[in-house]
Amino acid sequence: MAKEKLDLKGLSEQDLKEKISAEELRLKKMTFGHAITPIENPMSIRAVRRDIARMHTELRKRQLGF
């Protein structure tokens, strides 16, 4: 079960910011839901958190001009 790779280079800076905010909202809902009733795969929380970090890294790289 391979995880699909995020294609962040094809997104514009504005699209990347929107995707970050959407994923952060999804993460908040997941963690809140997990606190109430445990979700089936708690490792998905870690995966979403890492995807958000990857998006922040790509955004910062673009801001610095790399």
C-alpha positions as CSV (number, residue, x, y, z in Angstrom):
1,M,0.0,0.0,0.0
2,A,2.2,2.8,-1.3
3,K,1.2,6.4,-0.5
4,E,0.9,8.7,-3.4
5,K,3.5,11.5,-3.5
6,L,2.4,15.1,-3.2
7,D,2.8,17.1,-6.4
8,L,3.6,20.5,-4.8
9,K,5.8,21.9,-7.6
10,G,2.8,22.1,-10.0
11,L,0.8,24.3,-7.6
12,S,1.0,28.1,-7.5
13,E,1.9,29.9,-4.3
14,Q,-1.7,30.8,-3.6
15,D,-3.0,27.3,-4.3
16,L,-0.3,26.0,-1.9
17,K,-1.4,28.4,0.9
18,E,-5.0,27.3,0.4
19,K,-4.0,23.6,0.5
20,I,-2.1,24.2,3.7
21,S,-5.0,25.8,5.4
22,A,-7.4,23.0,4.3
23,E,-5.0,20.3,5.5
24,E,-4.5,22.1,8.9
25,L,-8.3,22.2,9.3
26,R,-8.5,18.5,8.4
27,L,-5.7,17.7,11.0
28,K,-7.6,19.6,13.7
29,K,-10.8,17.7,13.0
30,M,-8.9,14.4,13.0
31,T,-7.1,15.0,16.3
32,F,-10.4,16.2,17.9
33,G,-12.2,13.2,16.6
34,H,-9.5,10.9,17.8
35,A,-9.7,12.3,21.3
36,I,-13.4,11.5,21.4
37,T,-13.4,8.1,19.7
38,P,-10.2,6.5,18.5
39,I,-9.8,6.5,14.7
40,E,-9.0,3.2,12.9
41,N,-5.5,4.3,11.8
42,P,-3.9,6.8,14.2
43,M,-0.8,6.9,12.1
44,S,-2.8,8.9,9.5
45,I,-2.5,11.9,11.9
46,R,1.2,11.7,11.6
47,A,1.0,11.4,7.8
48,V,-1.2,14.5,7.6
49,R,1.1,16.4,9.9
50,R,4.1,15.5,7.8
51,D,2.4,16.5,4.6
52,I,1.6,19.9,6.1
53,A,5.3,20.3,7.0
54,R,6.3,19.4,3.4
55,M,3.9,22.0,2.1
56,H,5.3,24.6,4.5
57,T,8.8,23.7,3.3
58,E,7.9,24.1,-0.4
59,L,6.3,27.4,0.3
60,R,9.3,28.7,2.2
61,K,11.6,27.5,-0.5
62,R,9.7,29.5,-3.0
63,Q,9.8,32.6,-0.8
64,L,13.6,32.3,-0.5
65,G,13.9,31.8,-4.3
66,F,15.4,28.3,-4.4
